[in-house]
Amino acid sequence: MNITLASSSMPTTAANPAAVKSVLKNEKAARDFEALLLTPVLDSLQKTFAGDAEDSKTPGASDYRQMGSQALAQAIAARGGIGIAQLVLRHLQPPKVSGGG
């Protein structure tokens, strides 16, 4: 499932470049935050399924595994993730106020 965050929160007109830049900045921050939360989860899963192999005793193996988990988490978050980025973006949007007039 490929979800683009920009299409849901991007203003319909690009008349205000500062607003567009702000939206894109918020979306990147939300995706990065989701990746940050996913990394330890994926790292724990990888440790669980890897078992006690000889490769885990190799110097630098844990660092290499951590880099792989980070890359996987960033890729998952960039493609829509598990919904954390959407929740963060929804929370960052200004409240909608009805006209009431």
HUBELCOR-V761999 format. One record per backbone hydrogen bond with DSSP energy under -1.0 kcal/mol. NH is the residue of the N-H (numbers start at 1). CO is the residue of the C=O. If there is no record, write none. Layout:
nh:co
NH:CO
NH:CO
//
This chain:
nh:co
9:5
10:6
20:16
21:17
22:18
23:19
24:20
25:21
26:22
27:23
28:24
29:25
30:26
31:27
32:28
33:29
34:30
35:31
36:32
37:33
38:34
39:35
42:38
43:39
44:40
45:41
46:42
47:43
48:44
49:45
50:46
51:47
57:54
58:55
61:58
64:60
65:61
66:62
67:63
68:64
69:65
70:66
71:67
72:68
73:69
74:70
75:71
76:72
77:73
78:74
79:75
80:77
81:76
87:83
88:84
89:85
90:86
91:87
92:88
93:89
//
